Amino acid sequence: MPRVVIAIGGNSLIADKDHQTVQDQYIAIAETDHHISALIAEGWDVAISHGNGPQVGFIMRRSELSRGELHEIPMDVAGADTQGAIGYALQQNLVNDFQDLNLDKSVATVVTQVEVSATDPAMLNPSKPIGTFLDEEEAKRRAEEEGWDVIEDAGRGWRRVVASPQPVRIVEIDVIRQLIDSGVVVICVGGGGIPVVADERGHLSGVAAVIDKDLASALLALEIEADVLLISTAVEKVALNYGKPNEEWVDHLTLDEVKQYLEEGGHFAEGSMAPKMRAVVKFLEGGGREAIITNPVNIAKSTAGEAGTRITR
């Protein structure tokens, strides 16, 4: 059977700033799951990864507000918490879809650690946005009072940033392989994985960082020999010169073209499409066959070549 890693973005979990409750997220996840289930019904083996930036931000904020009453939550533990909660919502909705579609499929969430290097230069250069969008005044206040690093994020508002080291190894990869080889739909590498470092004995410990979920998804796709890396985002297709008068939506790009556009700059926004394109480059240069970028409603159509932007070697 063909195999795909589907990396679902924030819009699959939180529709907008007015729909952020747990129930709102469950409803958004159910809609995305319908489209993933349609793909599974066509015979695809599927592994699902997901973002968790806002959810980690919510947990960290709750921890900050309750610090006088309760112990604080470390960021790596918040990552583990969100993997479990988001995985629960994804797998419950998938099970319900399988029942409605009369599909004999199982689904499991693997709380996933991803090893990073303690000497990665990114550890000293926080760049990964987490949490909710803030206005400039609020962001700078928290930077002053709580020691946050903050940035303006692609014209959408201000956000907290933390270190974003490169993924080196998916710790639970053997279990993930066994599950998907058995036909189980696997939800894993949530939020890019829980970042851990190894000491001289090989023992692991968590660190306060966030791994880019699309880069981690590319690594996952290579490790399980997926045919396709499908990155689900807010737009149906990739645009060149995004947001400019000469904006151009494209159906197909080659690896060399993507690398050229990344080098030129100006086509793909940092904090938005640029990291996705770097993940595509990682996957294709590592031996992957095809990557697709599209929105949730077109997940099934895109694998049939009827929607989205295809990127090939």
C-alpha positions in Angstrom: 0.0 0.0 0.0 1.2 3.6 -0.6 2.4 5.3 2.6 2.0 8.9 3.5 3.0 11.1 6.4 0.4 13.9 7.0 1.7 16.8 9.0 -1.4 18.8 10.0 -1.0 22.5 10.9 -2.5 24.8 13.5 -5.6 25.5 11.4 -6.5 21.9 11.7 -6.6 22.3 15.5 -7.7 25.9 16.1 -9.9 27.5 13.4 -9.4 31.1 14.7 -8.8 33.1 17.8 -12.5 33.0 18.7 -12.5 29.2 18.7 -9.7 28.0 21.0 -11.5 25.9 23.7 -11.0 22.2 24.0 -14.4 21.6 22.4 -13.6 24.0 19.6 -10.4 22.1 18.9 -12.2 18.8 18.9 -14.6 20.1 16.3 -11.8 21.3 14.1 -9.9 18.0 14.5 -13.0 16.1 13.6 -13.3 18.0 10.3 -9.7 17.3 9.4 -10.0 13.7 10.4 -12.9 13.2 7.9 -10.5 14.1 5.0 -7.8 11.8 6.4 -10.3 9.0 6.8 -11.3 9.4 3.1 -7.6 8.9 2.2 -7.3 5.8 4.4 -10.5 4.4 2.8 -8.6 4.6 -0.6 -6.0 2.3 0.7 -3.2 4.5 2.0 -1.1 3.7 5.1 -1.0 6.9 7.2 1.1 8.4 9.9 -0.1 11.7 11.3 2.0 14.4 12.9 0.6 17.7 14.3 1.6 21.1 15.6 1.1 22.0 19.2 2.4 25.6 19.6 -0.8 27.3 20.9 -1.6 24.3 23.1 1.8 24.4 24.8 1.4 28.1 25.1 -1.9 27.6 26.9 -0.3 25.1 29.4 2.6 27.4 30.0 0.4 30.3 30.7 -1.8 28.4 33.1 1.4 27.3 34.9 2.6 30.9 35.1 -0.8 32.1 36.5 -0.9 29.4 39.1 2.7 29.5 40.2 1.7 30.7 43.7 -0.5 27.6 44.2 1.0 24.8 42.1 4.3 23.6 40.7 5.2 25.0 37.3 5.1 22.8 34.2 8.4 22.3 32.3 8.1 22.9 28.6 9.1 19.3 27.7 6.3 18.0 29.9 3.9 20.4 28.3 4.8 18.9 25.0 4.1 15.5 26.3 0.8 16.6 27.7 -0.3 18.1 24.3 0.8 15.0 22.4 -1.5 12.9 24.6 -4.5 15.3 24.5 -4.3 16.1 20.7 -3.6 12.4 19.9 -6.7 11.5 22.0 -8.9 13.8 19.9 -7.4 12.7 16.6 -7.7 9.0 17.3 -11.2 9.2 18.8 -12.5 11.0 15.7 -10.7 8.6 13.4 -12.2 5.6 15.2 -15.7 7.1 14.8 -15.0 7.7 11.1 -13.8 4.1 10.6 -17.0 2.9 12.1 -19.1 5.1 9.8 -17.1 4.0 6.8 -17.1 0.3 7.9 -13.3 0.3 7.8 -11.4 -2.4 9.8 -8.6 -0.1 10.9 -6.9 0.6 14.2 -5.2 3.9 15.4 -2.7 4.6 18.1 -0.9 7.6 19.5 2.7 7.3 20.4 4.1 9.9 22.8 7.3 10.6 20.9 10.7 11.8 22.0 13.0 13.3 19.4 16.7 13.7 20.2 18.5 17.0 19.5 22.1 18.0 20.0 22.9 20.0 23.2 25.5 21.8 21.1 23.1 22.8 18.3 23.7 26.6 17.7 19.9 27.1 17.7 20.0 26.5 21.5 21.5 29.9 21.9 19.3 31.6 19.3 15.5 31.3 20.1 13.5 31.4 16.9 10.5 29.1 17.1 7.1 30.8 17.9 4.9 29.1 20.5 1.6 30.1 22.1 -1.0 32.5 21.0 -0.6 35.7 19.0 -0.3 38.8 21.1 -0.3 42.5 20.4 3.0 44.3 20.6 2.4 46.0 24.0 1.5 42.7 25.6 4.4 40.8 24.1 6.9 43.4 25.2 5.4 43.5 28.7 5.9 39.7 29.1 9.4 40.0 27.7 10.2 42.6 30.4 8.4 40.9 33.3 8.8 37.2 32.5 12.0 37.1 30.5 10.4 35.9 27.2 12.1 36.2 23.8 9.4 37.6 21.5 9.2 38.4 17.8 6.8 39.8 15.3 5.5 36.7 13.4 4.9 37.1 9.6 2.6 40.1 10.0 0.2 38.2 12.1 1.1 39.5 15.5 3.7 39.0 18.2 4.6 35.6 19.8 7.0 34.1 22.3 9.9 32.2 20.7 12.1 29.4 22.1 15.1 27.5 20.8 14.4 25.3 17.7 17.2 22.7 17.3 17.4 20.2 14.4 15.8 16.8 14.9 18.5 14.1 15.1 16.8 10.9 16.0 13.2 9.7 16.7 13.6 7.7 19.8 10.4 5.6 19.4 10.9 5.0 15.6 11.1 1.2 15.9 7.7 1.1 17.6 6.2 3.5 15.0 7.6 1.3 12.2 6.1 -1.9 13.7 2.7 -0.2 14.1 2.5 1.2 10.5 3.9 -2.0 9.1 0.9 -3.8 10.8 -1.6 -1.4 9.2 -2.2 0.7 12.2 -2.8 4.5 11.7 -0.1 6.1 13.8 -0.2 9.6 15.4 3.3 10.5 16.4 6.0 13.1 16.6 3.4 15.6 17.8 4.7 19.2 17.9 7.9 18.0 16.4 8.5 15.5 19.2 9.5 16.1 22.8 13.0 17.5 22.5 15.5 15.4 24.5 19.3 15.3 24.7 21.6 12.3 25.5 24.4 12.4 28.0 27.7 10.5 27.7 25.9 7.3 28.9 23.1 7.7 26.3 20.6 8.6 29.0 17.9 11.0 27.8 16.5 14.2 29.5 14.1 16.8 28.3 15.1 20.3 27.3 13.1 23.6 26.9 12.9 23.8 23.2 10.6 23.2 20.3 11.5 21.1 17.2 10.0 22.3 13.9 7.2 19.8 13.4 7.5 19.8 9.6 11.3 19.0 9.8 10.5 16.2 12.3 7.8 15.0 10.0 10.2 14.9 7.1 12.6 12.8 9.2 9.7 10.5 10.1 8.7 10.2 6.5 12.2 9.1 5.6 12.5 6.7 8.5 9.3 4.9 7.6 10.0 5.1 3.9 6.8 7.0 3.1 6.0 7.6 -0.6 4.6 11.1 0.2 5.1 13.8 2.7 1.9 15.8 2.8 1.9 19.1 4.7 -1.5 20.4 5.5 -1.7 24.2 6.0 -4.1 27.1 5.7 -3.9 27.5 1.9 -4.7 25.1 -0.9 -1.5 25.7 -2.9 1.9 27.4 -2.6 2.2 30.9 -3.9 5.3 32.6 -5.3 5.7 36.2 -4.3 3.1 35.6 -1.6 1.0 38.7 -0.8 2.5 40.8 -3.5 0.9 42.2 -6.7 2.7 39.5 -8.8 1.6 36.6 -6.5 1.4 33.3 -8.4 -0.2 30.1 -7.2 1.5 27.0 -8.5 0.5 23.4 -9.1 4.0 21.9 -9.3 7.5 22.7 -8.3 10.8 20.8 -8.6 13.3 20.3 -5.8 15.8 22.6 -7.6 13.2 25.3 -8.0 12.3 25.2 -4.3 15.9 25.5 -3.3 16.4 28.4 -5.7 13.3 30.3 -4.4 14.4 29.7 -0.8 17.9 31.1 -1.6 16.4 34.1 -3.4 14.1 34.9 -0.5 10.9 36.9 -0.7 8.7 34.1 -1.9 8.0 32.1 1.3 7.4 33.8 4.7 9.5 32.8 7.7 7.3 31.3 10.4 4.8 30.2 7.7 5.7 28.6 4.3 9.5 28.8 4.4 9.9 26.1 7.1 7.6 23.8 5.2 9.7 24.2 2.1 12.8 23.4 4.0 11.2 20.2 5.3 10.2 19.4 1.7 13.9 19.8 0.7 15.0 17.5 3.6 12.5 14.8 2.5 13.3 14.9 -1.2 17.1 15.2 -0.8 16.9 12.2 1.6 15.3 10.0 -1.1 11.6 10.9 -0.7 9.5 10.7 -3.9 7.0 13.4 -3.6 5.8 16.1 -1.2 2.4 17.9 -1.3 1.3 21.1 0.3 -2.4 21.8 0.6 -5.2 22.5 3.0 -7.2 20.0 5.1 -10.3 19.8 2.8 -8.1 18.8 -0.1 -6.0 16.1 1.5 -7.6 13.3 -0.4 -7.9 15.2 -3.7 -4.2 16.3 -3.5 -2.9 12.7 -3.5 -4.9 12.1 -6.7 -3.3 15.2 -8.3 -6.5 17.2 -8.2 -5.5 19.9 -5.7 -2.5 21.3 -3.8 1.1 21.9 -4.9 3.2 18.9 -5.7 7.0 19.1 -5.3 9.1 16.4 -6.9 12.8 15.6 -7.4 
